[in-house]
Amino acid sequence: MSDRTILAARFLTGAGWDTASHAPLAGDASARSYQRLTINGRAAVLMDAAPAQGESTERFARMARWLADHGYSPPALLAADHAHGFLLLEDLGDDLFARLLAADPSREAELYAAATDFLSDLHRHPAPDFVAPLDASGLAELTMLVPKWYLPGIGEPANPTAEVLPDLIGAEFARLGDGAVVTSLRDFHAENLIWLPERSGHARLGLLDFQDAVATHPAYDLVSLLQDARRDVSEMTEAAMIARYVRANGLDPAGFGAVYALLGAQRALRIAGIFARLTLRDGKPHYLAYLPRVWRHLDRNLAHPALGDLARAVHESLPAPTPERVQRIKDQCGRHPTL
């Protein structure tokens, strides 16, 4: 048995779940792993987040408590070993938004309206003081993933315009942003939302993967929800949900739309860099299947009239992920621990 297996067994013994059966659950792009445990008709989820791999169960637990205190539905914390990176969590079930929508696409408006209204409610609470800000400089830094990983991955040399894209993102956010700051769960999309119809109000949204929450612009999580890298959201639904959020919060549609497009472009660029890194460094090439969708999001956002300078810079410096270029990234899978 590996050291992690031994540590997990000790943790579960202490929590009274040592005789439970185990079944793996789908993970995410992080180093965390999850198992569903069942014993005597009860179920729970074991999160394994090794501190040696940069993970922190304390961040998850702190944010989960904050969300629960405000009436929302993160998984309840049943037991914790922060020193070794284990949590035992409430099992919220299998009704992921992504799964429900795959089974019945006609529910798109209903489920996305519930998620949009959740964000409106979340954003009425001051951001907790323990989350880090994601400001212009932070958004710029995250965009560095594109020249660092995407360009080398497709076999393109560095170029001066690509190198200054992060600075341009930061400058555009400083120009277009209105100073609004709210709690952002960051990975707020259909794979991280569970429908809990037996609960009431905004507690009907079961929440996953919020340990990296930040304080940033209100449009950030709305973009994450409506420009999902993993599934298509109809443009009609996207427009309706933006209008719904703007109306509920008394915002200027034009100003909010410009920041939404900018953050959508920033997010698409960051994700392109992340997917290249996941393949080149971590040996996880399956994320590249989502890259064409992400690039379509990028192009739509860059078509916003407020983003002319950024659009020109991106189109001059970043070749699109054609099938041939995506294959070049795949061909180098796992061969670049650093770049």
C-alpha positions as CSV (number, residue, x, y, z in Angstrom):
1,M,0.0,0.0,0.0
2,S,1.2,3.5,-0.7
3,D,1.8,6.1,2.1
4,R,-1.4,8.0,1.0
5,T,-3.5,4.8,1.2
6,I,-2.2,4.1,4.7
7,L,-2.9,7.7,5.8
8,A,-6.4,7.6,4.3
9,A,-7.1,4.3,6.1
10,R,-6.1,5.8,9.4
11,F,-8.2,8.9,8.8
12,L,-11.3,6.8,8.0
13,T,-10.8,4.6,11.0
14,G,-10.8,7.6,13.2
15,A,-13.9,8.9,11.5
16,G,-15.7,5.6,11.9
17,W,-15.8,4.9,8.1
18,D,-13.0,2.2,7.9
19,T,-15.4,-0.6,6.8
20,A,-17.0,1.5,4.0
21,S,-16.9,0.4,0.4
22,H,-15.1,2.7,-2.0
23,A,-15.9,3.8,-5.5
24,P,-13.9,6.4,-7.4
25,L,-15.6,9.6,-8.5
26,A,-14.6,11.8,-11.4
27,G,-11.9,14.2,-10.5
28,D,-10.9,17.6,-12.0
29,A,-7.9,19.2,-13.4
30,S,-6.3,19.5,-10.0
31,A,-4.2,16.9,-8.1
32,R,-7.2,16.2,-5.8
33,S,-9.0,12.8,-6.0
34,Y,-12.4,11.8,-4.7
35,Q,-14.0,8.5,-3.6
36,R,-17.6,7.8,-2.7
37,L,-17.9,5.7,0.5
38,T,-21.0,3.7,1.4
39,I,-21.7,2.0,4.7
40,N,-25.0,0.7,6.2
41,G,-27.0,2.7,3.7
42,R,-25.1,6.0,4.3
43,A,-22.8,7.7,1.8
44,A,-20.0,10.2,2.1
45,V,-17.2,11.5,-0.1
46,L,-13.5,11.2,0.7
47,M,-11.4,14.1,-0.7
48,D,-7.7,13.4,-0.9
49,A,-5.8,16.6,-1.4
50,A,-2.1,16.0,-0.7
51,P,-0.3,19.1,0.8
52,A,2.9,18.0,-1.0
53,Q,1.1,18.6,-4.3
54,G,0.1,22.2,-3.3
55,E,-3.4,21.3,-2.2
56,S,-5.1,22.7,0.9
57,T,-8.1,21.2,2.6
58,E,-8.2,24.2,5.0
59,R,-9.1,26.6,2.2
60,F,-12.0,24.3,1.2
61,A,-13.2,23.9,4.8
62,R,-13.0,27.7,5.5
63,M,-15.0,28.6,2.4
64,A,-17.5,25.7,3.0
65,R,-18.2,27.1,6.4
66,W,-18.7,30.6,5.1
67,L,-21.1,29.4,2.4
68,A,-23.1,27.3,4.8
69,D,-23.3,30.2,7.3
70,H,-24.9,32.2,4.5
71,G,-27.6,29.6,3.7
72,Y,-26.0,27.9,0.7
73,S,-25.3,24.2,0.1
74,P,-21.6,23.3,0.1
75,P,-21.0,19.7,1.2
76,A,-21.1,19.5,5.0
77,L,-17.8,18.7,6.7
78,L,-18.0,15.3,8.5
79,A,-14.3,14.9,9.4
80,A,-11.0,16.6,8.6
81,D,-7.3,15.9,8.7
82,H,-5.8,19.1,7.4
83,A,-2.2,18.1,8.2
84,H,-2.4,15.1,5.8
85,G,-4.9,16.6,3.3
86,F,-8.1,14.5,3.9
87,L,-11.7,15.6,4.2
88,L,-14.8,13.5,4.7
89,L,-17.7,15.3,3.1
90,E,-21.5,15.1,2.7
91,D,-22.4,13.3,-0.5
92,L,-24.6,15.7,-2.4
93,G,-25.6,13.1,-5.0
94,D,-25.2,12.7,-8.7
95,D,-27.5,15.3,-10.2
96,L,-24.8,17.5,-11.7
97,F,-26.2,20.2,-13.9
98,A,-24.1,18.8,-16.8
99,R,-25.6,15.4,-16.3
100,L,-29.2,16.7,-16.1
101,L,-28.7,18.9,-19.2
102,A,-27.3,16.0,-21.2
103,A,-30.4,14.0,-20.3
104,D,-32.8,16.8,-20.9
105,P,-31.5,19.9,-22.8
106,S,-34.9,21.6,-22.4
107,R,-34.0,22.3,-18.8
108,E,-31.3,24.7,-19.8
109,A,-33.2,27.9,-19.1
110,E,-34.5,26.6,-15.7
111,L,-31.2,25.5,-14.4
112,Y,-29.2,28.4,-15.6
113,A,-31.7,30.9,-14.2
114,A,-31.3,29.2,-10.8
115,A,-27.5,29.5,-11.0
116,T,-27.7,33.1,-12.2
117,D,-30.1,34.0,-9.3
118,F,-27.7,32.3,-6.9
119,L,-24.9,34.6,-8.1
120,S,-27.1,37.7,-7.6
121,D,-27.8,36.6,-4.0
122,L,-24.1,35.6,-3.3
123,H,-23.0,39.0,-4.6
124,R,-25.1,40.8,-2.1
125,H,-22.9,39.6,0.7
126,P,-19.5,41.3,1.3
127,A,-16.6,39.1,0.3
128,P,-15.0,37.3,3.2
129,D,-11.8,38.8,4.4
130,F,-9.8,35.5,3.9
131,V,-10.2,35.3,0.1
132,A,-7.5,36.9,-2.0
133,P,-8.2,39.7,-4.5
134,L,-8.1,39.0,-8.2
135,D,-7.5,42.4,-9.6
136,A,-6.0,43.8,-12.8
137,S,-2.5,42.6,-12.0
138,G,-3.8,39.1,-11.0
139,L,-5.8,38.8,-14.2
140,A,-2.7,39.8,-16.2
141,E,-0.5,37.2,-14.4
142,L,-2.9,34.4,-15.2
143,T,-2.8,35.3,-18.9
144,M,0.9,34.5,-18.9
145,L,0.0,30.9,-19.3
146,V,-0.7,31.5,-23.0
147,P,2.8,32.6,-24.1
148,K,4.4,30.2,-21.6
149,W,2.6,27.0,-22.6
150,Y,0.2,27.4,-25.6
151,L,2.7,28.9,-28.0
152,P,5.5,26.5,-27.4
153,G,3.0,23.6,-27.4
154,I,1.9,24.4,-31.0
155,G,5.4,24.9,-32.1
156,E,5.3,28.7,-32.4
157,P,8.2,30.9,-31.3
158,A,7.7,33.6,-28.7
159,N,6.7,37.0,-30.1
160,P,6.7,40.4,-28.6
161,T,2.9,41.0,-29.0
162,A,2.1,37.7,-27.2
163,E,4.4,38.7,-24.4
164,V,2.6,41.9,-23.7
165,L,-0.9,40.4,-23.9
166,P,-1.0,40.1,-20.0
167,D,-0.2,43.7,-19.6
168,L,-2.9,44.6,-22.1
169,I,-5.5,42.5,-20.3
170,G,-4.6,44.3,-17.0
171,A,-4.8,47.7,-18.7
172,E,-8.1,47.0,-20.3
173,F,-9.6,45.8,-16.9
174,A,-8.3,49.0,-15.3
175,R,-10.0,51.0,-18.0
176,L,-13.3,49.1,-18.2
177,G,-13.8,47.8,-14.7
178,D,-16.1,49.8,-12.4
179,G,-14.5,48.8,-9.1
180,A,-17.1,46.4,-8.1
181,V,-15.8,43.5,-6.0
182,V,-17.7,40.4,-4.9
183,T,-17.1,36.8,-3.9
184,S,-16.2,34.6,-6.9
185,L,-16.2,30.8,-6.6
186,R,-14.0,30.8,-9.8
187,D,-14.9,27.3,-11.2
188,F,-18.6,28.0,-11.2
189,H,-20.0,25.9,-14.1
190,A,-22.2,22.9,-14.8
191,E,-19.7,20.2,-13.7
192,N,-19.5,21.8,-10.2
193,L,-23.2,22.5,-9.6
194,I,-25.6,19.8,-8.2
195,W,-29.4,20.2,-8.3
196,L,-31.0,19.6,-4.9
197,P,-34.7,20.2,-5.6
198,E,-35.7,19.0,-2.1
199,R,-34.0,22.1,-0.6
200,S,-35.4,25.6,-0.9
201,G,-34.3,28.9,-2.3
202,H,-30.7,29.2,-3.3
203,A,-29.8,26.2,-1.2
204,R,-31.1,24.1,-4.2
205,L,-27.6,24.6,-5.8
206,G,-25.1,22.1,-4.4
207,L,-21.7,23.7,-4.7
208,L,-18.4,21.9,-5.5
209,D,-14.8,23.1,-6.1
210,F,-14.8,26.5,-4.4
211,Q,-11.6,26.3,-2.5
212,D,-9.9,28.8,-4.8
213,A,-12.5,31.5,-4.3
214,V,-11.4,35.1,-4.8
215,A,-12.7,38.6,-4.5
216,T,-13.2,40.1,-8.0
217,H,-15.6,41.6,-10.5
218,P,-19.2,40.3,-10.6
219,A,-19.0,39.3,-14.2
220,Y,-16.2,36.7,-13.5
221,D,-18.4,33.8,-12.3
222,L,-21.2,34.6,-14.8
223,V,-18.7,34.2,-17.6
224,S,-17.5,30.9,-16.0
225,L,-21.1,29.7,-15.9
226,L,-22.2,30.8,-19.4
227,Q,-19.0,30.3,-21.4
228,D,-18.4,26.7,-20.2
229,A,-15.3,25.1,-21.7
230,R,-16.9,21.6,-21.4
231,R,-20.4,22.1,-22.8
232,D,-22.2,24.4,-25.2
233,V,-24.6,26.9,-23.7
234,S,-26.9,28.4,-26.3
235,E,-26.3,32.0,-27.1
236,M,-30.0,32.7,-26.4
237,T,-29.6,31.4,-22.9
238,E,-26.3,33.3,-22.4
239,A,-27.9,36.6,-23.5
240,A,-31.0,36.0,-21.3
241,M,-28.9,35.2,-18.2
242,I,-26.7,38.3,-18.7
243,A,-29.9,40.4,-19.0
244,R,-31.4,38.7,-15.9
245,Y,-28.3,39.4,-13.8
246,V,-28.0,43.0,-15.0
247,R,-31.7,43.6,-14.3
248,A,-31.6,42.0,-10.8
249,N,-28.6,44.1,-9.8
250,G,-29.6,47.4,-11.4
251,L,-26.5,47.5,-13.6
252,D,-25.7,49.4,-16.8
253,P,-26.0,46.8,-19.6
254,A,-23.4,48.4,-21.8
255,G,-20.8,48.8,-19.1
256,F,-21.4,45.3,-17.7
257,G,-21.3,43.8,-21.2
258,A,-17.9,45.3,-21.9
259,V,-16.3,43.9,-18.7
260,Y,-18.1,40.6,-19.3
261,A,-16.5,40.3,-22.8
262,L,-13.1,41.3,-21.4
263,L,-13.2,38.7,-18.6
264,G,-14.5,36.1,-21.1
265,A,-11.5,36.8,-23.3
266,Q,-9.1,36.7,-20.4
267,R,-10.7,33.4,-19.2
268,A,-10.5,31.8,-22.6
269,L,-6.8,32.8,-23.0
270,R,-6.0,31.4,-19.5
271,I,-7.8,28.2,-20.2
272,A,-6.0,27.7,-23.5
273,G,-2.7,28.0,-21.5
274,I,-4.0,25.6,-18.8
275,F,-5.1,22.9,-21.3
276,A,-1.7,23.1,-23.0
277,R,0.1,22.8,-19.6
278,L,-2.1,19.9,-18.5
279,T,-1.0,18.0,-21.6
280,L,2.6,19.0,-21.8
281,R,3.5,18.9,-18.1
282,D,0.9,16.7,-16.5
283,G,0.2,14.1,-19.2
284,K,-3.6,14.9,-19.4
285,P,-4.4,15.4,-23.1
286,H,-8.1,14.9,-22.9
287,Y,-8.7,18.5,-22.0
288,L,-7.5,19.5,-25.5
289,A,-10.9,18.3,-26.9
290,Y,-12.4,21.4,-25.4
291,L,-9.9,23.8,-26.9
292,P,-11.9,24.6,-30.1
293,R,-14.9,25.6,-28.0
294,V,-12.8,27.8,-25.8
295,W,-11.3,29.5,-28.9
296,R,-14.8,30.2,-30.2
297,H,-15.6,31.9,-26.9
298,L,-12.5,33.9,-27.3
299,D,-13.4,35.1,-30.8
300,R,-16.9,36.1,-29.7
301,N,-15.6,38.1,-26.8
302,L,-13.0,39.8,-28.9
303,A,-15.7,41.0,-31.3
304,H,-17.0,43.4,-28.7
305,P,-16.4,46.9,-29.9
306,A,-14.7,47.9,-26.6
307,L,-12.0,45.3,-27.2
308,G,-10.5,46.4,-30.5
309,D,-6.9,46.8,-29.3
310,L,-7.0,43.4,-27.5
311,A,-8.6,41.7,-30.5
312,R,-5.8,43.0,-32.9
313,A,-3.1,41.9,-30.5
314,V,-4.5,38.4,-30.0
315,H,-5.1,37.8,-33.7
316,E,-1.6,39.0,-34.6
317,S,0.2,37.0,-32.0
318,L,-1.8,33.7,-31.3
319,P,-2.5,31.2,-34.0
320,A,-5.8,29.4,-33.6
321,P,-5.8,25.8,-32.4
322,T,-6.2,24.0,-35.7
323,P,-6.4,20.2,-35.6
324,E,-2.7,20.1,-36.7
325,R,-1.6,22.4,-33.9
326,V,-3.6,20.6,-31.3
327,Q,-2.0,17.4,-32.5
328,R,1.4,18.9,-32.0
329,I,0.5,19.6,-28.3
330,K,-0.7,16.0,-28.0
331,D,2.5,14.6,-29.5
332,Q,4.5,16.2,-26.6
333,C,2.2,14.8,-23.9
334,G,3.9,14.6,-20.5
335,R,7.4,15.5,-22.0
336,H,7.8,19.0,-20.5
337,P,7.8,19.2,-16.7
338,T,8.8,22.8,-17.1
339,L,8.9,25.4,-19.9
